[in-house]
Amino acid sequence: MITWKKHIQDLLDWGMTQSEIAVHIGVSQGRVSQVYRSDDGLGFGFSAGSKLISLHSKKSRSQRRRPAAESSSIQEPVNV
């Protein structure tokens, strides 16, 4: 089961900050931190939760596409 904490951790791993996540889902950075640190199932309301799921899905798709694009742009160093 994917939890709110897992969604937040993934987004952090993908380079977002708690503040950026908060702006995208319409809550405070403090609320993102509370949910992230919670071990008792603390979560978000419907609106913020839906936005977090959507943000996670978008970032997840872009993360899956990124390695192929990066590998094609890697160039060997040129000795001069």
Secondary structure, 3 states (H helix, E strand, C coil): CCCHHHHHHHHHHCCCCHHHHHHHHCCCHHHHHHHHHCCCCCCCCHHHHHHHHHHHHHHHHHHHHHHHHHHHHCCCCCCC
